[in-house]
């Protein structure tokens, strides 16, 4: 049982964390904090939080756990604002989609007290934003990656892991660098591609006609383009180097595919499609038949 939990950013991610902890009976008091008074009022109205404040001093007084659920570029300023009121027993964690930049911001903002910051990233989301998008079951059966720092106490890491497990998540551990390389490929690049495709279609003179005939394939491929532009701008810039590496590899693959298309190379095109289909099916079947995950995963070979 946690006494006081503070959620900085009461939208989809923070709001779902709060609802899950409240649903599990794991927090006596949940306090919302953030930039938007409107969002805070809505979170209070929906019962996501028990009270709201824009005062760091008020929020941090007696807090057991603080979750930062804001765009990653705000990590440093938020931590700097919380630092004067950070009590020895308070653990701060985050939900940012990049980790190396978050760790650097935490070290700069917190100094010697960085040991109280446990970086993390829940692998769950929706294309909707704000308190109304929050779901108590958002993290059920989903992965939550913790990227501990050498300075972190084992008990503090355990507290964050336990909180995510109470939300229904399966906890994994990576280094910040491993995390960013992996998610550049399987999360950040797909978002970039989805945003780029929809932006390209929207700029065409006959965009209305194109959208009129777009069906399930377009919908499924571009669903994530409905996500927060501010958040994904920050993620893209924060993980720029790894994302550029993945983007360059993807552009090279597109060049190969374009060459085969231009050359009417049916077997060559089919070979790419067949390999992709095989890999996609294997991945899907592995998810469907997966046993409960181990608490840690190692660096991919």
DRENLUM-474060 format. One record per residue (C-alpha): residue number from 1; residue in three letters; x negated, y negated, z. Coordinates in Angstrom, 1 decimal, padded with zeros to 4 digits, always signed. Example, Ala and Ser with C-alpha at 12.3 -4.5 7.8 and 13.67 -1.06 7.14 Angstrom:
BEGIN
REC/pos/code/u/v/w
REC/1/ala/-012.3/+004.5/+007.8;
REC/2/ser/-013.7/+001.1/+007.1;
REM end
This chain:
BEGIN
REC/pos/code/u/v/w
REC/1/unk/+000.0/+000.0/+000.0;
REC/2/unk/-001.4/-003.4/-001.1;
REC/3/unk/-000.4/-006.4/+001.0;
REC/4/unk/-000.6/-009.3/-001.4;
REC/5/unk/-001.1/-009.0/-005.1;
REC/6/unk/-001.7/-012.1/-007.2;
REC/7/unk/-000.9/-012.1/-010.9;
REC/8/unk/-002.5/-014.9/-012.9;
REC/9/unk/-000.5/-014.8/-016.1;
REC/10/unk/+003.0/-013.4/-015.7;
REC/11/unk/+003.6/-012.4/-019.4;
REC/12/unk/+003.7/-008.9/-020.9;
REC/13/unk/+000.5/-007.5/-019.4;
REC/14/unk/+000.6/-009.2/-016.0;
REC/15/unk/+004.3/-008.9/-015.7;
REC/16/unk/+004.3/-005.2/-016.5;
REC/17/unk/+001.6/-004.6/-013.9;
REC/18/unk/+003.6/-006.4/-011.3;
REC/19/unk/+006.8/-004.5/-012.2;
REC/20/unk/+005.0/-001.1/-012.1;
REC/21/unk/+003.4/-001.8/-008.7;
REC/22/unk/+006.7/-003.1/-007.3;
REC/23/unk/+008.5/+000.0/-008.7;
REC/24/unk/+006.0/+002.3/-007.0;
REC/25/unk/+006.5/+000.5/-003.7;
REC/26/unk/+002.7/-000.3/-003.7;
REC/27/unk/+002.8/-004.0/-003.0;
REC/28/unk/+004.4/-005.9/-000.2;
REC/29/unk/+004.2/-009.3/-001.9;
REC/30/unk/+003.6/-010.2/-005.5;
REC/31/unk/+002.7/-013.8/-006.3;
REC/32/unk/+002.7/-015.3/-009.8;
REC/33/unk/+000.3/-018.0/-010.9;
REC/34/unk/-000.3/-019.5/-014.3;
REC/35/unk/-000.3/-022.5/-016.6;
REC/36/unk/+003.3/-022.5/-017.6;
REC/37/unk/+005.9/-023.5/-015.0;
REC/38/unk/+008.6/-022.2/-017.4;
REC/39/unk/+007.0/-018.7/-017.5;
REC/40/unk/+006.6/-018.7/-013.8;
REC/41/unk/+010.2/-019.6/-013.2;
REC/42/unk/+011.3/-016.9/-015.6;
REC/43/unk/+009.2/-014.3/-014.0;
REC/44/unk/+010.7/-015.2/-010.6;
REC/45/unk/+014.2/-015.1/-012.1;
REC/46/unk/+013.6/-011.6/-013.5;
REC/47/unk/+012.2/-010.3/-010.2;
REC/48/unk/+008.8/-009.7/-011.7;
REC/49/unk/+007.2/-011.6/-008.8;
REC/50/unk/+008.4/-012.5/-005.3;
REC/51/unk/+007.1/-016.1/-005.4;
REC/52/unk/+005.2/-018.4/-007.7;
REC/53/unk/+002.6/-021.1/-007.2;
REC/54/unk/+000.1/-023.2/-009.2;
REC/55/unk/-002.1/-023.7/-006.1;
REC/56/unk/-005.2/-021.5/-006.1;
REC/57/unk/-005.5/-022.1/-002.3;
REC/58/unk/-002.0/-020.9/-001.7;
REC/59/unk/-002.2/-017.9/-004.1;
REC/60/unk/-005.5/-016.6/-002.7;
REC/61/unk/-004.8/-016.9/+001.0;
REC/62/unk/-004.8/-013.3/+002.3;
REC/63/unk/-004.8/-011.7/-001.2;
REC/64/unk/-005.8/-008.1/-001.5;
REC/65/unk/-005.9/-007.8/-005.3;
REC/66/unk/-005.9/-010.5/-008.1;
REC/67/unk/-005.2/-009.6/-011.7;
REC/68/unk/-006.2/-012.0/-014.4;
REC/69/unk/-003.8/-011.4/-017.3;
REC/70/unk/-004.7/-014.5/-019.4;
REC/71/unk/-006.6/-014.9/-022.8;
REC/72/unk/-010.2/-013.9/-022.3;
REC/73/unk/-011.5/-017.4/-023.1;
REC/74/unk/-009.8/-018.6/-019.9;
REC/75/unk/-011.7/-016.1/-017.6;
REC/76/unk/-014.5/-018.5/-016.6;
REC/77/unk/-012.3/-021.5/-015.8;
REC/78/unk/-009.8/-019.4/-013.9;
REC/79/unk/-012.5/-017.7/-011.8;
REC/80/unk/-014.1/-021.0/-011.1;
REC/81/unk/-010.8/-022.4/-009.9;
REC/82/unk/-010.3/-019.3/-007.6;
REC/83/unk/-013.9/-019.2/-006.2;
REC/84/unk/-013.5/-021.8/-003.4;
REC/85/unk/-010.6/-019.7/-002.0;
REC/86/unk/-012.0/-016.2/-002.6;
REC/87/unk/-012.0/-014.3/+000.7;
REC/88/unk/-014.4/-011.5/+001.5;
REC/89/unk/-011.8/-008.8/+001.3;
REC/90/unk/-010.2/-009.9/-002.0;
REC/91/unk/-010.8/-007.9/-005.2;
REC/92/unk/-010.4/-009.5/-008.6;
REC/93/unk/-009.8/-007.6/-011.8;
REC/94/unk/-008.8/-008.5/-015.3;
REC/95/unk/-006.9/-007.0/-018.3;
REC/96/unk/-009.0/-008.6/-021.1;
REC/97/unk/-009.4/-006.8/-024.4;
REC/98/unk/-013.1/-007.6/-024.5;
REC/99/unk/-015.6/-006.9/-021.6;
REC/100/unk/-019.1/-008.2/-022.3;
REC/101/unk/-018.0/-011.8/-022.6;
REC/102/unk/-015.7/-011.4/-019.6;
REC/103/unk/-018.6/-010.1/-017.5;
REC/104/unk/-020.8/-013.0/-018.6;
REC/105/unk/-018.1/-015.5/-017.7;
REC/106/unk/-017.6/-013.8/-014.3;
REC/107/unk/-021.3/-013.9/-013.5;
REC/108/unk/-021.5/-017.5/-014.4;
REC/109/unk/-018.4/-018.5/-012.4;
REC/110/unk/-018.7/-016.3/-009.4;
REC/111/unk/-022.5/-016.0/-008.9;
REC/112/unk/-023.3/-013.8/-005.9;
REC/113/unk/-019.6/-013.0/-005.4;
REC/114/unk/-019.4/-011.3/-008.8;
REC/115/unk/-019.5/-008.0/-006.8;
REC/116/unk/-015.8/-008.7/-006.0;
REC/117/unk/-014.9/-008.7/-009.7;
REC/118/unk/-014.0/-005.4/-011.3;
REC/119/unk/-013.6/-005.6/-015.1;
REC/120/unk/-010.8/-003.5/-016.7;
REC/121/unk/-008.7/-003.2/-019.7;
REC/122/unk/-005.3/-001.4/-020.0;
REC/123/unk/-004.8/+000.1/-023.4;
REC/124/unk/-001.2/-000.8/-023.9;
REC/125/unk/+000.9/-003.6/-025.3;
REC/126/unk/+003.8/-004.7/-027.5;
REC/127/unk/+004.1/-007.3/-030.2;
REC/128/unk/+006.4/-009.3/-027.9;
REC/129/unk/+005.0/-011.8/-025.3;
REC/130/unk/+006.1/-013.6/-022.2;
REC/131/unk/+007.8/-012.4/-019.0;
REC/132/unk/+010.9/-011.1/-020.9;
REC/133/unk/+008.6/-008.6/-022.7;
REC/134/unk/+007.4/-007.1/-019.4;
REC/135/unk/+008.2/-003.4/-018.8;
REC/136/unk/+007.8/-001.4/-015.6;
REC/137/unk/+006.8/+001.7/-017.7;
REC/138/unk/+004.4/+000.0/-020.1;
REC/139/unk/+001.4/+001.7/-018.7;
REC/140/unk/+002.9/+005.1/-018.1;
REC/141/unk/+000.6/+007.7/-019.7;
REC/142/unk/-001.6/+005.1/-021.3;
REC/143/unk/-005.3/+004.7/-020.7;
REC/144/unk/-006.8/+002.0/-018.5;
REC/145/unk/-010.6/+001.5/-018.9;
REC/146/unk/-012.7/+000.2/-016.1;
REC/147/unk/-016.1/-001.1/-016.8;
REC/148/unk/-017.7/-001.4/-013.4;
REC/149/unk/-020.7/-003.7/-012.6;
REC/150/unk/-023.8/-002.5/-010.8;
REC/151/unk/-022.9/-004.9/-007.9;
REC/152/unk/-019.4/-003.5/-007.4;
REC/153/unk/-018.7/-001.5/-004.3;
REC/154/unk/-017.3/+002.0/-004.9;
REC/155/unk/-014.3/+001.3/-002.7;
REC/156/unk/-013.4/-001.8/-004.7;
REC/157/unk/-013.6/+000.1/-008.0;
REC/158/unk/-011.5/+002.8/-006.4;
REC/159/unk/-008.9/+000.2/-005.4;
REC/160/unk/-008.5/-001.1/-009.0;
REC/161/unk/-008.4/+002.5/-010.3;
REC/162/unk/-005.7/+003.4/-007.7;
REC/163/unk/-003.7/+000.4/-008.7;
REC/164/unk/-003.7/+001.4/-012.4;
REC/165/unk/-002.8/+005.0/-011.5;
REC/166/unk/+000.1/+003.7/-009.5;
REC/167/unk/+001.2/+002.0/-012.7;
REC/168/unk/+001.1/+005.4/-014.4;
REC/169/unk/-002.1/+004.9/-016.3;
REC/170/unk/-004.9/+007.4/-016.9;
REC/171/unk/-008.2/+005.8/-015.8;
REC/172/unk/-011.3/+006.0/-017.9;
REC/173/unk/-014.8/+004.5/-017.3;
REC/174/unk/-017.1/+002.9/-019.9;
REC/175/unk/-019.9/+000.3/-019.8;
REC/176/unk/-018.8/-003.2/-021.1;
REC/177/unk/-021.0/-002.7/-024.2;
REC/178/unk/-019.5/+000.8/-025.0;
REC/179/unk/-016.0/-000.7/-024.5;
REC/180/unk/-016.6/-003.5/-027.0;
REC/181/unk/-018.1/-001.4/-029.7;
REC/182/unk/-015.3/+001.2/-029.5;
REC/183/unk/-012.4/-001.3/-029.5;
REC/184/unk/-013.9/-003.4/-032.3;
REC/185/unk/-013.3/-000.4/-034.5;
REC/186/unk/-009.9/+000.9/-033.2;
REC/187/unk/-008.1/-002.2/-032.0;
REC/188/unk/-009.7/-005.5/-033.0;
REC/189/unk/-010.3/-004.6/-036.6;
REC/190/unk/-006.7/-003.3/-037.1;
REC/191/unk/-005.3/-006.5/-035.7;
REC/192/unk/-007.5/-008.6/-037.9;
REC/193/unk/-006.3/-006.6/-041.0;
REC/194/unk/-002.7/-006.9/-040.0;
REC/195/unk/-002.9/-010.7/-039.5;
REC/196/unk/-004.8/-011.1/-042.7;
REC/197/unk/-002.3/-009.1/-044.8;
REC/198/unk/+000.8/-010.9/-043.5;
REC/199/unk/-000.9/-014.3/-043.9;
REC/200/unk/-001.8/-013.4/-047.5;
REC/201/unk/+001.8/-012.4/-048.3;
REC/202/unk/+003.2/-015.4/-046.6;
REC/203/unk/+001.0/-017.8/-048.7;
REC/204/unk/+002.2/-016.3/-052.1;
REC/205/unk/+004.7/-018.5/-054.0;
REC/206/unk/+007.1/-015.6/-054.1;
REC/207/unk/+006.7/-014.6/-050.4;
REC/208/unk/+010.4/-014.6/-049.8;
REC/209/unk/+011.0/-012.0/-052.5;
REC/210/unk/+008.1/-009.9/-051.2;
REC/211/unk/+009.3/-009.9/-047.6;
REC/212/unk/+012.8/-009.0/-048.9;
REC/213/unk/+011.6/-005.7/-050.3;
REC/214/unk/+009.0/-004.9/-047.6;
REC/215/unk/+010.1/-001.7/-045.8;
REC/216/unk/+008.9/+000.7/-043.1;
REC/217/unk/+005.3/+001.1/-044.4;
REC/218/unk/+004.8/-002.7/-044.3;
REC/219/unk/+006.6/-002.9/-041.0;
REC/220/unk/+004.5/-000.2/-039.3;
REC/221/unk/+001.2/-001.5/-040.7;
REC/222/unk/+001.8/-005.1/-039.7;
REC/223/unk/+003.7/-004.6/-036.4;
REC/224/unk/+000.7/-005.9/-034.4;
REC/225/unk/+000.6/-009.1/-036.4;
REC/226/unk/+003.5/-010.2/-034.2;
REC/227/unk/+001.1/-010.4/-031.2;
REC/228/unk/-000.2/-013.6/-029.6;
REC/229/unk/-002.4/-015.6/-032.1;
REC/230/unk/-004.1/-017.4/-029.2;
REC/231/unk/-005.0/-014.1/-027.5;
REC/232/unk/-006.3/-012.5/-030.6;
REC/233/unk/-008.2/-015.6/-031.6;
REC/234/unk/-010.1/-015.3/-028.3;
REC/235/unk/-010.6/-011.6/-028.7;
REC/236/unk/-011.9/-011.9/-032.2;
REC/237/unk/-014.4/-014.6/-031.2;
REC/238/unk/-015.4/-012.9/-028.0;
REC/239/unk/-016.2/-009.6/-029.8;
REC/240/unk/-017.5/-011.3/-032.9;
REC/241/unk/-020.7/-009.3/-033.5;
REC/242/unk/-019.1/-005.9/-033.1;
REC/243/unk/-016.1/-006.9/-035.1;
REC/244/unk/-018.3/-008.3/-037.9;
REC/245/unk/-020.1/-004.9/-038.0;
REC/246/unk/-016.8/-003.0/-038.3;
REC/247/unk/-015.4/-005.5/-040.8;
REC/248/unk/-018.5/-005.2/-043.0;
REC/249/unk/-018.2/-001.4/-043.0;
REC/250/unk/-014.5/-001.7/-043.9;
REC/251/unk/-015.3/-004.1/-046.7;
REC/252/unk/-017.8/-001.6/-048.1;
REC/253/unk/-015.2/+001.1/-048.0;
REC/254/unk/-012.7/-001.1/-049.8;
REC/255/unk/-015.4/-001.8/-052.4;
REC/256/unk/-015.8/+002.0/-053.0;
REC/257/unk/-012.1/+002.5/-053.2;
REC/258/unk/-011.7/-000.5/-055.6;
REC/259/unk/-014.5/+000.9/-057.8;
REC/260/unk/-012.7/+004.3/-058.0;
REC/261/unk/-009.4/+002.6/-058.8;
REC/262/unk/-011.0/+000.5/-061.5;
REC/263/unk/-012.6/+003.6/-063.0;
REC/264/unk/-009.3/+005.5/-063.0;
REC/265/unk/-011.1/+008.0/-060.7;
REC/266/unk/-008.1/+010.0/-059.5;
REC/267/unk/-010.1/+012.8/-057.8;
REC/268/unk/-012.3/+010.2/-056.0;
REC/269/unk/-009.3/+008.3/-054.7;
REC/270/unk/-007.6/+011.5/-053.7;
REC/271/unk/-010.7/+012.6/-051.8;
REC/272/unk/-010.6/+009.4/-049.7;
REC/273/unk/-006.9/+009.8/-049.1;
REC/274/unk/-007.2/+013.5/-048.2;
REC/275/unk/-010.0/+012.8/-045.7;
REC/276/unk/-008.0/+010.0/-044.1;
REC/277/unk/-004.9/+012.2/-043.9;
REC/278/unk/-006.8/+015.1/-042.3;
REC/279/unk/-008.3/+012.8/-039.7;
REC/280/unk/-005.0/+011.0/-039.0;
REC/281/unk/-003.2/+014.3/-038.5;
REC/282/unk/-005.9/+015.7/-036.2;
REC/283/unk/-005.8/+012.6/-034.1;
REC/284/unk/-002.0/+012.6/-033.9;
REC/285/unk/-002.0/+016.3/-032.9;
REC/286/unk/-004.7/+015.8/-030.3;
REC/287/unk/-002.6/+013.1/-028.7;
REC/288/unk/+000.5/+015.2/-028.7;
REC/289/unk/-001.2/+018.3/-027.2;
REC/290/unk/-003.7/+016.5/-024.9;
REC/291/unk/-004.2/+017.8/-021.4;
REC/292/unk/-004.4/+015.2/-018.6;
REC/293/unk/-007.5/+013.1/-019.3;
REC/294/unk/-010.6/+013.3/-017.2;
REC/295/unk/-011.4/+010.3/-015.1;
REC/296/unk/-014.4/+009.4/-017.1;
REC/297/unk/-015.3/+009.5/-020.8;
REC/298/unk/-018.9/+009.4/-022.1;
REC/299/unk/-020.5/+007.5/-025.0;
REC/300/unk/-019.2/+008.9/-028.3;
REC/301/unk/-021.9/+010.8/-030.3;
REM end
